[in-house]
Amino acid sequence: MNNEKIYKLSLVQLAKKIRLKEISPVEVTEYYLNKIKLNNGEINAFIYVAEKEALKNAENAENEISKGLYRGTLHGIPFAAKDIIDTKNIITSQGAKLYRNNIPIQNAVCVEKLEGSGAILLGKTNTHQYAAASTTINSYFGTTRNPHNLEKIVGGSSGGSAAAIAAGLTPLALGSDTGGSIRTPAALCGIVGLKPTHGRVSLRGVFPNTPSLDHIGPMAQTVFDAAIMLNVMSGYDQKDPYSQDKQVCDFTKDIEKSIKGDKILLCPDIYNNCEVDDEIYRAFDECIYILKQLGAKVEKTSFKNSKKLEELFYRIAGPEFSEVHREQYTKDPLSFDEDVRSRVKWSLKITQDDYIMAMREKELITREISDILKNYKSLVSPSVPCVAPSIKTLKAEINGKEFDYLKSIHRPFLSPHNITGCPSIVIPIGNNKDKLPMSIQVIGEKWKEKNIIQVANSLEKVISYKSGIN
């Protein structure tokens, strides 16, 4: 088939053509490698391209499929991995010069599972140093630029993965999320980003940020694609202390089921009633209207502990992050980028007692939110309050006012769901007047990813917004 038409195929369509031998994994892999060669220079989504390895694996996939040994939907499908995720015999630098020659001897569990399903790793995507902030402006590997506007940031810290999908350089990618690091770049780049329940996907082989808040999840063009990835990535890992032994299900099952009669919750208190740009809020309101038209019952509730929920993130993320980096910081503080060094510095000031108390409060507030969510199919909210800010100024515009993006203005919308460990998915809902992506977030009860996938898919079908620039 004409390679120029590959990007127009959905994952399911592409997988079907591969299964029926109408197109080969080698053709698909070569197509994406060529797109990377042509377009990555200006975007800087990939910092390492595993061309030799990808082509070899594509040939192996082609040979297997030709013999009738088809492994499933991802067999022969390319993907990318964030640079903090271990990849066997392929550089994994944690976004840091210090690790620029680090070559793991084995894959992270999530990569192992994807490759075990026949997926083909294209390479490693750029990230904020140590996945420690939300711009993907990296002093050593350079800045990743937003494919919708090269003067805008991509968000972070999984910014390279988001940009790669938005630019059509890969159909799928892996990201990590400690306080919004999958969902922020997904929102700013107009793609789908899914943070599963904490403990659903193994963290083994992923460089730690804040382990009790860290999540690994899929990033894709559509909700269905993300669900297929999650099917493969999920599962109990006895060697990961944060993994939980929960039954693995098919997250695509019932994805097309009607949401008529389902209860959807609004709770602006959870994001502390923070201001949202009017254009985004109008698009968000349109989504609420769509949900009602689909037969869902939309209700609103209050939540009194929103401020505490926001504060818990820093009291937990600080000590766990500094524990990872204390030795390096003591030896060579200048090895950290300025903003990451600042994070280590304030993290070290949080006392052990405050951390222990925060962990107790985390459990109680998680139970409180779980009691609310168990009565609803999902909670919906804006995902970020602004569109992508300028790389040069890092000023976010909200209703004509400028806000310092580095003050973590996205945090109240996203981090609460790292604290609770509840699953959350971000999907695009159109572009603003400057043609920059806007998005919505769908949150659910723990272990109920199927619910948020179903609601997000219902919205996506109606909105019919095609993410990605090709």
N, C-alpha and C positions, 0 to 999 in steps of 0.2 A: 504494500500500500504506500501511498505518498506520505513520506515522513512528516511533511508539513501539516498533515491532518491529525497526527498523534495527539497533540495537545488538546484537540477538540473532543477527544473521547473521555468519557467518565472512567473511573477506575474499573467499574464492572464491565463496561464495554471493552476496554483495553484488555482486561483479564480474559474475557470471552474469546477475543480474537487470538490471544496467545494460546489459549487452551485448544482452540480449533485449528491452530497452526496457520492462521491467516496472516499473522505477523510474528516475528521471532523476538525473543528476549534480547538478542544481539542488536537487532534493528532499533528496538526501543531504547536500549542503553546507549547506543551510538547517537541517537537523536538527542537525548538529554546531555550527553557529554559535549556534543557540538554546541548546544544552546549555552552551556556553561562557558565554553571557549569564547563564544561571540558576545555574551552579555554580562558575565560575572565581573569583568574588569571595572565597569562603572558602578556596579552595585556592591561588590565585595561581600557577597553572601557566603561563598565557599572560601575557606582559607587553605584547604588541602583537597585536591581532587585525586581520588584513587582510581585513575583511569585503567591502569594495567590490571588491577585486581577486579574492577567492575566488569571489564570485558571478559576476563577469564571465567568469572562466576556466571556471566550471561551465557557464555558458550556451554558451560556445564548445565545450566537450566534448560537451554535449547536441546541438548542431548537427552536429558531426562524426559522432557515433554515429548520428544520424538519417539521415545520408547514406551510412551503411555504412563510414565511415572509422574503424573501431575499432582503437585502437593496442595493446591488450593488457590484461592483468589490472588494471593500475593506472589505466586510463583512467576518469576521473570519481571516483576515490577520494581523499578528503582526507588530508593529512598536515601535521605541524608540524615546525619546524626550530629547533634550539637557537640561542640568540641570539649565538653566536660564528660562525655560518655565514652568509656573505653572501647576501642576497636582493635582487634588483634592484628599485630604487625603493621598498624597504621597510626601515624602520629596522633596523639591526644594531648594537647598542650594546656588544657584548662584556661585557654585564653590568655596565657601568661608566657612571657619570654623565658622565665625560669624553667618551664617545662617544654620548651620548643623542640627538644630532642627526645621527649618521652614516647616510647613505643611499647604499649601494653603487650603482654604475652597471651592475653585472652580477652574475649569480648565481655562487655557488660551483659547481664542476663537479657535485657530488653533487645539488644542487638542480636544476641545468640538466637533468641526466639524468632525474630524477624527473618534472619538468614536461614534459620531452620525451616521456615515456611516457604523458602525459595526467593525471598526479596533480595535485591541487589544493592549493596551500599555504593553510592556514588562518591562520597567523601564527607568531610567534616565542615560544619558551618560555624561562622564567627559568633562570638559571644562576648559579653562584657567580661572583663578580667575576673576569673573565679566565679562567674555568674552572679556578681555581687551588686549589680545595679541595673537600671532600666533604660539605657540609651543604646547599647552596643557601639559605643565610641571607645575604641581600644587603642591604647598608645603604641602597641607593638604590631598588631595585625591590621590596624586601620579602622575606619568608620564604615559600617554597613549603611547603605543608603536606601531610602524607601522607593520601590519601583514605581509608585504612583506619582512621586515628585522627588527627584534626586537631591533636593535641598532639604528634605525633611528626614527626621529620624525614623527608625523602624521600631523603637521601643526595645525592651529587653527583659531578661537577658538572652532569651532565645531568638534574638533578632535576626541572625543569619538564616535560621530555619524558616522563619516567617517570610523573609524577603525572597528566599529561594523558591518557595511555593508561589508567592505572588507574582514573581517574574517568570514563572513557568520553567524553572531550571530543574525541578523535581516535582513529582506528583505527591510525595509524602515525605514527612520529616519527623524526627524525634526532638522534643524539647523537654526542659525541666521547669518546674514551677515551685518557688518557695514563698513568694508573696505576690505572684502575678506574672511570672516570667514566661509562661506559655501564652497567657491570655492577653497581656498588654501588647506584645508585638502582633498577635493574631488580630487584635482590634485595630491597631494602627495600620496594618498592611492589608486588611480586608480578606482574611482567610478564616478557617475554622481552627480553633485551639481547644483541646479537651484536657482538663485536669481531672483525673479519676479520683476515687476515694483514696485517702492515704492508706497505703498498705495493699492496694489492689495490684500494683505493678512493682516488681522488685527494684530496689535501689542499688543492688550490688553491682559494682563496677562503674558507679557514677560518682564523680568527685563531690564530696559533701559540701553543702552550704549550711543548712540548718536541718539536720536529719529528721527531727520530729515534725517538720513542716514541709520537707522536700517531697515532690511528686515528679514522676516521669509520665509523659503523656504524648498522644499523637497530635500532629499538626497536618492539615490536609486542605483540599479545596472544598470538600462537602462534608456534611454530617455523616453520611453513609460511609464515606472513605475512612473517616476517623473511627467509626464504630468497628469497621473491619480490622483496622490496626489494633484497636483495643482488644478485640477477640484473641489476637495472636499474642499480644504482650502480657496479658493478665495471667495470674497464677501464683500460687504460694511458693515461697522460696525459704526453705528452712534455714539457710545461711544468712538471710537478711533479717536482722532483729526487728525491723519495722513491718515486715511482711505479715499478712494475716491470712489464715487458712479459711478462705471463703469460697463457696462453690462458684466455679467459673461458668458463665452463661453466654449465650449468643446475643450480643448486644444489637445485632441487626434484626433479631426476631421481634415482630410486632412494631417495627419502626414506622410502618405505614398505617398503623391502627389509628382510628379517629380519636381525637381528644375531647369529643363531645361529652359533656357532663363532668369532665375533670375539673378539679379546683386548682386555680393558679393564684399564687400569693404575691402581693406587693408589700414591701416593707422598707420604705426609704430610711427608717431609723437605723437599719443595719449598716448603711453607708453614711450614717451620721447626717443625713439630709444635706449632703454636700451639693454645691451648685453644679449644674450640668449645662453645657451650652444648649441654647434654645433649639438649634438645628438638630442636634442629637436627640433632645428630648421630644421634639415633634416626631421624629422617626421612631423613637421608642413608643410614644403614644399610639402611633399607627400600628405597631406590633401588638399592643394591647387590644386595639380595635379588631385586628385580624384574629387574635385568640378568641375574642368574644364571638366573632362571626363564625368561627369554627365550632362553636358550641361550648367552649370552656367557661367556667364560672370564675370570674376574677374578683378576689377579695383583698382587702387591705388590713394590715394589723400594725401594732406598735411594738417596739422593743426598747426597754429602758436602759439596757447595759451596753449600748453601742460604743460609748467612749472607752469603756473598759476593754471591749473587744478589740478596738484599734490599738490601745496601749499594750495589750498582751503580746502583739507581734514583736515589738521592739525588746521587751523584757525576756522573750524566749529566743528570738533570732540573734540578739547580741551575744549572749554567752556561748551559744552553740557555734556561732560563726568564729568567735575569737578563739575557742578551743581548737578549731581546725588550724588556725593561722598563727597562733601565739608564738611558736618557736621561730617561724620564719620572720615574723614581725620584730622579734627581739634581736635576731641576727642582722636583718637587712630591711629596715622599714621602707627604704627607697625602692625596693623591688616591687612595691605595690603602686598601682596608679593612684593619683592623688585622691580621687573620690573613694577608692577602695581602702586606702590607708586611713582616711577619715572614718570610714565605717568600723575598721578594726579598733581605732582609737576610742570611739564612744562605746563600742561593745565591751571593751575591757573595763569600763567604769561600772558596769552593772554587776551588782554583788551576787554572790552565790545564794544568799538568803532570798533576794528578790526573784531570782530565777526559780528557785524551788516553790516559792509562793505562786509565781505565775503559772507554773505547770499544774498546780492544784486548781487554780482559778480556771485554767484552760479546760480542764475536765468538766467542771461544773457548768461553765457557759456553753460548752458543746452539748451537754445534756439538755440545757434550756432551749437551745436552738433546735435540737433534734425533736424535742416535744412539739415545737411549732410546726416543723416541716413534715412530721409524720401524718399530718392531716391534709396534706396538699400534694398534688402531682409534682409541682415545682414552684420555686420562687424565681421571679424575673426581676432584673434591674439593668440600668445602663452598665456597661462594662468599664468604660473610662469616660471622664467628663469632657474630653476634648478630642480633636483630631491631632494628627502628628505635628508636633512643633518643629521649628526650624533647627537644623543642626548648628547653625552659627550662633543663635541666641538662646536656644533651649527655653524659649518663652512660649507657654501654652496660652492660646486665646480662648476665653470663655465669656461669651456675651459682651464682646468688645473690650474686655479687661485682660491684662496680661498677668499671668501667674508663672512663677518659677517652677518649671517641670521637675527640677532636681529636688524640690521639696516633697516629692512623692505624692502628688495630688491624685494619683491613681489608686494609692494604697487603700483608702477606706472602701473602695468598691470591690477589691479583689482579695486582700489579705485575710478578711474574716473567714473566708472559706478554706484557707490554709490552716488557720487556727482550729477550726472544727473538723477539718479533713473531709468535708462534704464535697461531692463531685460537682463540677462546674464546667460549662461549655460556653464559648464565645463564638457568635456567628456574625457575618457582615449583614447590614440591613440597608445598604445603599451608600451613596457619596454625598458629601455636602456641596455647597456652592463652589468650592475650590477643587472639587473632584477628588477629595480625600475621603477614605473609608470611615463609616460610622458602624457601630455594632451594638449588640445586645448580649446579655449574659443570662444563662439559664442555670439555676442551682437546684440541687435535689438532696434528699435524705441520703445518708451514708448507704453505700452498696446498692443504690437505686439509679445507677447510670442509665439503665434502660428508660427510665422516666424522662430524664433530661434530654436524652437522644431523641426520644419520640416527640417531645414538645419542640425541640430545635428543628427537627426535620419537618414538622408540620409548618412552622414559620418559614423555613427555607423554601419550601415548595411554593408558597404563596408569593413570597417576596421576589423569587426568581432573580436574585442578584448574582451575576456571574463574577466571582472573585478571580483575581489573577490577571496579569498583563502579558500577552503573548505576541 
